[in-house]
């Protein structure tokens, strides 16, 4: 089996998470400057077999698109054009940043580390990926 790669896309930074090859465990991989995301992915995919991209889908409480979706759609379009053999799935990402922040508190991270927005993005991507894995094991 190949890995699944998930994104918590942002205008400045994009958090990235990855599964193990058996697609059981989601782990944070890194946070990348969004301007450099495609060069990062090109290099990463030279060495790793990835069969699916999962991209967070921000929604409002009433289930409509959030404002940030207008920035994510061009990213998804380019992702599909750049890596046409890898399908893309979307996962509702409501509350992932809050859940990520709370999980950092629960894990005992000091306040200084919890203020690291890049780490929050990476943890958010991990939560998005874990949500996808849980939805698909049913």
C-alpha positions, 0 to 999 in steps of 0.5 A, a space after each residue: 500500500 501507499 501512503 496518504 498525504 493530508 494538507 491543512 492549507 493556509 495562505 502563509 503556511 500549509 501543514 502536512 500529515 502522512 500515514 504509514 504505508 498500511 494507512 493506519 496511523 496519521 502523523 504530522 510530517 511538516 509545515 511548509 511555506 505555502 509558496 514552496 508547497 509544490 517544489 516540496 511535494 515534487 521532491 517528496 514524491 520522488 522518494 515516497 509512494 503516495 496514493 491519495 491527497 486529502 485536503 481540509 474543507 473549511 465550512 461554516 457552522 451552517 455547512 456552507 463554504 468558509 471564506 478561505 475556500 476561495 484560496 483552497 480551490 486554486 490550490 486543489 486545481 493546481 494539485 490535480 494538474 501537477 500530480 494528475 495520477 493522485 486523486 484528491 479527497 476533501 474532509 471537513 476541517 471545522 474546529 481542527 485548529 481548536 482541536 489541535 491547540 487543545 491536544 497540544 495543551 493536553 499533551 503538556 506542551 509549554 505555552 511557548 510551543 503552543 504559540 508556534 503556528 506552524 506546529 498548529 498547522 501540522 497538528 491540524 493536518 494530522 487531525 484532518 488525516 485521522 478524520 479521513 482514516 476514521 471515516 473510511 474504516 467504517 
